[in-house]
Amino acid sequence: MKKLISIILTFILTMLVLNVPQVSQAEEKSSIDVIIKGKHLNMDVDPILRENRTYIPIRHFAEALDFKVEWIESQRTAKLTNSKTTILIPVGMEEVYLNGTKLILDEKSFIDEERTFIPLRAVAEILSQNVNWDQKNKIAIVGKYTAETDLKDTFIYTNKEYNYTLNFPNSWKEEAILETKEGNLNVYDRASYEMFKEQGIENFGPVLKIRAEKSPVFITVPYEDVLLDYIDGIYIETDFGRDFQFFPETIESYKKIYKEAERSLGSFKRLSDKPIYFDEYGFSITFPSSWDGEFEISKDKNALVISSKINEIESLASIHRYTNTEWKNLNYGSDIPVPYDILSQDSDLVFALLYTSDVNYNLENESSVKKYEDMIKDLKNKNF
């Protein structure tokens, strides 16, 4: 009898265990963080890990990339649109449609608790957004930080340890203090800085710190700091001083530096491992990686001539160095017969990028024409 009771109890317990909803080992809610184009996503639901793939709610993904989201119930399809792109993502299907072109993914979107989840890497990559995965910190980094900057009359700050540049206003030479320690950049409002020093106060923060961290700090605070770059496991992130490190007498000066620092972030440029050209007057130029092996530079008096050696482009553009007197004699550039951009200007020198008007290239070679157009676009967008 006891043996029979034992068998029955064992059977009941077994059935109870079998009927408890089981959590799949291949799918789980995740504490993964996601950074898209430099900004941390504060999502109201966790990403989902399924077979080592990260899925996130489509609305958070879309809004981070400036897409409008629409749900087409009759087709069970999510529609993402912006001014240039339309993406149709049928739920549960392997295909997506990018501007009408059918693409096959190896991952499917799905609905969980009335939220549509999409495969992060697969959808990001069809939008030409690079995806990095930080296994140690469980962070997915999608794309790069971009922002408009309308600052003019600037100088170039170069961080040699972490291989990047930023353009800051020339007025900062008098109004700000830049200190680089162990690769971290501190930007101080000079007026506040000097007043703190006069009063013997040492423990005060900068207006802006651009620091390098192995684990990002900015995702742990409620402020809208950004990730400027992710380089070989190092996060280059901003930290704006929001605890008002200034005196009443210096508030306007502090606010000016703060606002200009925000606008400067859009000028962030990561340099390649091998700068292409160094000038004896102290500037360097690094061209886009797509130019590798396809261009050459020659020196002509006070100019650098840039040309393509593969696509038969004899002279793409040139960078000229003028003294301020020479620049004034050119009527501040109005006497230059071709389009130009000012790359840098200070009290001594002016560097101008001139676009050659009589470029020679092979019109019968479509790849030659496209390469020329792409290189000119890079120059005009100052992608170097």
C-alpha positions as CSV (number, residue, x, y, z in Angstrom):
1,M,0.0,0.0,0.0
2,K,2.8,2.4,1.0
3,K,4.5,1.5,-2.3
4,L,1.4,2.3,-4.3
5,I,0.9,5.7,-2.5
6,S,4.6,6.5,-3.2
7,I,4.1,5.7,-6.9
8,I,0.9,7.9,-7.1
9,L,2.6,10.9,-5.4
10,T,5.6,10.6,-7.7
11,F,3.2,10.6,-10.7
12,I,1.3,13.6,-9.4
13,L,4.5,15.6,-8.8
14,T,5.8,14.7,-12.2
15,M,2.6,15.9,-13.9
16,L,2.8,19.2,-11.9
17,V,6.3,19.8,-13.0
18,L,5.4,19.0,-16.7
19,N,2.5,21.4,-16.6
20,V,4.4,24.4,-15.1
21,P,5.2,26.9,-17.9
22,Q,8.9,26.4,-18.7
23,V,11.3,29.2,-19.5
24,S,13.1,28.3,-22.7
25,Q,16.9,28.1,-22.4
26,A,17.0,29.7,-25.9
27,E,15.0,32.7,-25.0
28,E,15.1,35.1,-22.0
29,K,14.5,38.6,-20.9
30,S,17.8,40.4,-21.0
31,S,19.6,43.2,-19.1
32,I,21.4,44.1,-22.3
33,D,22.0,47.8,-23.0
34,V,21.6,49.3,-26.4
35,I,23.4,52.4,-27.8
36,I,22.2,53.7,-31.1
37,K,24.1,56.5,-32.9
38,G,25.7,57.5,-29.6
39,K,22.6,57.7,-27.5
40,H,21.6,55.2,-24.8
41,L,18.1,53.7,-25.3
42,N,16.0,53.9,-22.2
43,M,13.5,51.2,-23.0
44,D,10.3,50.4,-21.0
45,V,10.8,46.7,-21.7
46,D,14.0,44.6,-21.8
47,P,15.5,43.3,-25.0
48,I,15.1,39.6,-25.5
49,L,17.9,37.1,-26.2
50,R,16.9,34.2,-28.5
51,E,19.6,31.8,-29.6
52,N,22.3,34.4,-28.8
53,R,20.5,37.0,-31.0
54,T,19.3,40.3,-29.5
55,Y,15.8,41.5,-30.3
56,I,14.5,44.9,-29.2
57,P,11.1,46.7,-29.5
58,I,10.7,48.1,-33.0
59,R,9.5,51.5,-31.8
60,H,12.6,52.2,-29.7
61,F,14.8,51.2,-32.6
62,A,12.9,53.2,-35.2
63,E,12.7,56.4,-33.1
64,A,16.4,56.3,-32.4
65,L,17.1,56.3,-36.1
66,D,14.4,59.0,-36.9
67,F,11.9,56.6,-38.4
68,K,8.2,56.9,-38.1
69,V,6.5,53.6,-37.2
70,E,3.1,52.4,-38.6
71,W,1.4,49.1,-37.9
72,I,-0.5,47.5,-40.9
73,E,-2.9,45.1,-39.1
74,S,-4.3,43.5,-42.3
75,Q,-0.7,42.5,-43.3
76,R,0.7,42.0,-39.8
77,T,3.5,44.2,-41.0
78,A,5.5,47.0,-39.3
79,K,6.2,50.0,-41.6
80,L,9.2,52.3,-40.9
81,T,9.5,55.5,-43.0
82,N,11.7,58.6,-43.1
83,S,12.3,61.1,-45.9
84,K,14.5,58.6,-47.9
85,T,13.7,55.1,-46.8
86,T,10.7,52.8,-46.3
87,I,11.1,49.4,-44.6
88,L,8.4,46.8,-44.4
89,I,8.9,44.1,-41.7
90,P,6.3,41.3,-41.8
91,V,6.1,39.7,-38.4
92,G,7.2,36.1,-38.3
93,M,8.7,36.2,-41.7
94,E,12.3,36.0,-42.9
95,E,11.9,38.7,-45.5
96,V,11.9,42.5,-45.2
97,Y,11.4,45.0,-47.9
98,L,13.8,48.0,-48.2
99,N,12.4,50.6,-50.6
100,G,10.6,47.8,-52.4
101,T,13.5,45.5,-52.6
102,K,13.0,42.1,-51.0
103,L,15.8,41.0,-48.6
104,I,16.1,37.7,-46.7
105,L,17.2,37.7,-43.1
106,D,18.2,34.7,-41.1
107,E,16.1,35.9,-38.2
108,K,12.4,36.7,-37.8
109,S,10.6,39.4,-36.0
110,F,8.0,38.3,-33.4
111,I,5.4,39.7,-31.0
112,D,5.8,39.3,-27.2
113,E,3.3,40.7,-24.8
114,E,1.8,42.9,-27.6
115,R,5.1,44.4,-28.5
116,T,6.8,43.8,-31.8
117,F,10.5,42.8,-31.5
118,I,13.0,42.9,-34.4
119,P,16.4,41.3,-34.7
120,L,18.7,44.2,-33.9
121,R,21.8,43.4,-35.9
122,A,20.0,42.1,-39.0
123,V,17.8,45.2,-39.4
124,A,20.6,47.7,-38.4
125,E,22.9,46.2,-41.0
126,I,20.4,46.5,-43.9
127,L,20.4,50.2,-43.0
128,S,24.2,50.3,-43.3
129,Q,24.6,50.8,-39.5
130,N,27.6,49.0,-38.1
131,V,27.0,46.9,-35.0
132,N,29.5,46.2,-32.3
133,W,28.9,43.8,-29.4
134,D,30.6,44.4,-26.0
135,Q,30.5,41.0,-24.5
136,K,32.0,42.0,-21.1
137,N,29.4,44.8,-20.5
138,K,26.6,43.2,-22.5
139,I,26.1,46.3,-24.7
140,A,25.1,46.5,-28.4
141,I,26.6,49.6,-30.1
142,V,24.8,50.5,-33.3
143,G,26.1,53.2,-35.7
144,K,28.0,56.3,-34.9
145,Y,27.2,59.6,-33.2
146,T,26.3,62.3,-35.7
147,A,25.2,65.9,-35.1
148,E,25.1,69.1,-37.0
149,T,27.6,71.8,-36.1
150,D,27.4,75.3,-37.4
151,L,30.5,76.6,-35.7
152,K,32.9,78.7,-37.8
153,D,36.3,80.1,-37.3
154,T,37.6,77.1,-35.4
155,F,40.8,75.3,-34.6
156,I,41.4,71.6,-34.4
157,Y,42.0,69.8,-31.1
158,T,43.8,66.4,-31.6
159,N,43.7,63.7,-29.0
160,K,46.8,61.6,-29.8
161,E,46.2,58.9,-27.3
162,Y,42.7,58.0,-28.6
163,N,43.2,59.2,-32.1
164,Y,40.4,61.7,-32.7
165,T,39.9,65.4,-33.4
166,L,37.3,68.0,-32.6
167,N,36.8,71.5,-33.9
168,F,36.6,74.2,-31.2
169,P,36.0,78.0,-31.6
170,N,39.1,80.1,-32.0
171,S,37.6,82.3,-29.2
172,W,38.4,79.5,-26.8
173,K,42.1,80.4,-27.1
174,E,41.2,83.3,-24.8
175,E,38.0,82.1,-23.1
176,A,38.6,78.5,-22.3
177,I,41.2,76.2,-20.9
178,L,41.8,72.7,-22.4
179,E,43.7,70.1,-20.4
180,T,44.4,66.6,-21.5
181,K,45.3,64.1,-18.8
182,E,45.8,60.4,-19.5
183,G,43.8,60.8,-22.7
184,N,40.8,62.5,-21.0
185,L,40.0,66.1,-22.2
186,N,38.8,68.7,-19.7
187,V,37.3,71.9,-21.0
188,Y,37.1,74.8,-18.4
189,D,35.5,78.2,-18.6
190,R,38.6,80.3,-18.1
191,A,36.9,83.0,-16.1
192,S,35.5,80.5,-13.6
193,Y,38.7,78.5,-13.6
194,E,40.8,81.5,-12.7
195,M,38.4,82.7,-10.0
196,F,38.4,79.2,-8.3
197,K,42.2,79.3,-8.4
198,E,42.3,82.8,-6.9
199,Q,40.2,81.6,-4.0
200,G,42.4,78.5,-3.4
201,I,39.7,76.1,-4.5
202,E,41.1,73.0,-6.2
203,N,38.1,70.6,-6.3
204,F,36.0,71.9,-9.1
205,G,34.8,70.3,-12.3
206,P,35.1,71.2,-16.0
207,V,32.3,72.4,-18.3
208,L,32.9,69.4,-20.4
209,K,34.9,66.2,-19.9
210,I,35.5,63.8,-22.8
211,R,36.7,60.7,-21.2
212,A,37.7,57.1,-22.1
213,E,36.1,54.3,-20.1
214,K,36.3,50.5,-20.4
215,S,32.7,50.5,-19.1
216,P,30.5,53.4,-20.1
217,V,29.4,55.7,-17.2
218,F,27.0,57.9,-19.2
219,I,24.4,55.1,-19.5
220,T,24.0,55.0,-15.7
221,V,23.0,58.6,-15.2
222,P,19.8,60.4,-16.2
223,Y,21.5,63.1,-18.3
224,E,21.7,63.1,-22.0
225,D,25.4,62.6,-22.5
226,V,26.5,60.8,-25.6
227,L,29.0,58.1,-26.8
228,L,31.2,59.8,-29.4
229,D,33.0,56.6,-30.4
230,Y,33.7,53.0,-29.4
231,I,37.3,52.1,-30.1
232,D,38.7,48.6,-29.4
233,G,36.8,48.2,-26.1
234,I,37.1,51.8,-25.1
235,Y,34.1,54.1,-24.8
236,I,34.8,57.8,-25.7
237,E,32.0,59.6,-23.9
238,T,30.9,63.0,-22.8
239,D,30.3,64.3,-19.3
240,F,28.9,67.8,-19.1
241,G,29.3,69.6,-15.8
242,R,25.7,70.0,-14.7
243,D,26.5,71.0,-11.1
244,F,27.2,74.6,-12.1
245,Q,30.9,75.0,-11.4
246,F,30.9,78.8,-11.7
247,F,30.5,82.1,-9.8
248,P,27.6,84.5,-10.3
249,E,30.1,86.9,-11.9
250,T,31.1,84.2,-14.5
251,I,27.7,82.6,-15.3
252,E,27.5,84.1,-18.8
253,S,31.0,83.0,-19.7
254,Y,30.3,79.5,-18.4
255,K,27.0,79.3,-20.4
256,K,28.8,80.4,-23.6
257,I,31.4,77.7,-23.3
258,Y,28.8,75.1,-22.4
259,K,26.7,75.8,-25.5
260,E,29.6,76.0,-27.8
261,A,30.9,72.7,-26.4
262,E,27.6,71.0,-27.2
263,R,27.7,72.3,-30.8
264,S,31.3,71.2,-31.2
265,L,30.5,67.5,-30.7
266,G,29.2,67.2,-34.3
267,S,32.8,67.9,-35.5
268,F,34.1,64.7,-33.8
269,K,36.4,62.8,-36.2
270,R,38.1,59.5,-35.6
271,L,41.5,59.4,-37.3
272,S,42.7,56.2,-39.0
273,D,45.7,54.3,-37.6
274,K,48.0,55.9,-40.2
275,P,47.5,59.6,-40.9
276,I,48.2,60.2,-44.6
277,Y,50.0,63.5,-44.5
278,F,51.8,65.6,-41.9
279,D,52.6,69.2,-42.7
280,E,55.7,71.0,-41.3
281,Y,53.4,73.8,-40.0
282,G,51.7,71.3,-37.7
283,F,48.5,70.0,-39.3
284,S,47.7,66.4,-40.3
285,I,45.2,65.1,-42.8
286,T,43.6,61.6,-42.8
287,F,41.4,60.6,-45.7
288,P,38.5,58.1,-45.6
289,S,39.4,54.4,-45.5
290,S,37.6,54.1,-48.9
291,W,40.4,56.1,-50.4
292,D,43.1,53.7,-49.3
293,G,45.4,52.9,-52.3
294,E,43.4,55.1,-54.6
295,F,44.9,58.6,-54.3
296,E,48.2,60.4,-54.0
297,I,49.4,63.7,-52.8
298,S,52.0,66.0,-54.3
299,K,53.3,69.3,-53.1
300,D,53.2,72.4,-55.2
301,K,54.7,75.5,-53.6
302,N,52.3,76.2,-50.7
303,A,49.7,73.7,-51.8
304,L,48.9,70.0,-51.5
305,V,47.5,68.6,-54.7
306,I,45.1,65.6,-54.2
307,S,44.6,63.2,-57.1
308,S,43.4,59.7,-57.8
309,K,45.9,57.2,-59.3
310,I,43.3,54.5,-60.1
311,N,40.5,56.5,-61.7
312,E,42.6,58.7,-63.9
313,I,41.7,61.8,-62.0
314,E,44.7,64.1,-62.4
315,S,43.7,66.7,-59.9
316,L,40.8,66.3,-57.5
317,A,41.4,69.3,-55.3
318,S,44.1,71.2,-53.5
319,I,44.8,72.5,-50.0
320,H,46.5,75.9,-50.0
321,R,48.3,77.7,-47.2
322,Y,48.1,81.5,-47.1
323,T,49.4,84.1,-44.7
324,N,46.7,86.5,-43.4
325,T,48.3,89.2,-45.6
326,E,48.1,87.0,-48.7
327,W,44.5,86.2,-47.8
328,K,43.6,89.8,-47.5
329,N,45.2,90.6,-50.8
330,L,43.0,87.9,-52.3
331,N,40.1,90.0,-51.0
332,Y,39.3,87.3,-48.4
333,G,39.0,84.6,-51.1
334,S,36.6,86.4,-53.4
335,D,39.3,86.6,-56.1
336,I,39.8,82.8,-56.1
337,P,38.3,81.6,-59.4
338,V,37.0,78.2,-58.1
339,P,34.8,77.1,-55.2
340,Y,36.6,76.7,-51.9
341,D,36.1,76.0,-48.2
342,I,38.1,77.4,-45.3
343,L,39.5,74.4,-43.3
344,S,41.3,76.5,-40.6
345,Q,42.2,80.1,-39.9
346,D,44.0,81.7,-37.0
347,S,46.0,84.9,-36.5
348,D,48.8,83.8,-38.7
349,L,47.7,81.3,-41.4
350,V,44.6,80.4,-43.5
351,F,44.2,76.9,-44.9
352,A,41.7,76.7,-47.8
353,L,40.4,73.7,-49.7
354,L,40.0,74.5,-53.5
355,Y,37.9,72.3,-55.7
356,T,39.5,72.0,-59.2
357,S,37.3,73.0,-62.0
358,D,39.1,71.3,-64.9
359,V,39.4,67.8,-63.5
360,N,40.3,65.1,-66.0
361,Y,38.8,61.7,-65.6
362,N,37.5,58.9,-67.8
363,L,33.8,59.7,-68.7
364,E,33.5,56.3,-70.4
365,N,34.3,54.4,-67.2
366,E,31.2,54.4,-64.9
367,S,33.3,53.3,-61.9
368,S,35.7,56.2,-62.6
369,V,32.9,58.7,-62.7
370,K,31.3,57.3,-59.5
371,K,34.6,57.3,-57.7
372,Y,35.2,60.9,-58.7
373,E,31.7,61.9,-57.5
374,D,32.2,60.0,-54.2
375,M,35.6,61.6,-53.5
376,I,34.3,65.1,-54.3
377,K,31.4,64.4,-51.9
378,D,33.8,63.4,-49.2
379,L,35.8,66.6,-49.7
380,K,32.7,68.8,-49.6
381,N,31.5,67.1,-46.5
382,K,35.0,67.3,-45.1
383,N,35.1,63.6,-44.4
384,F,38.7,63.7,-43.4
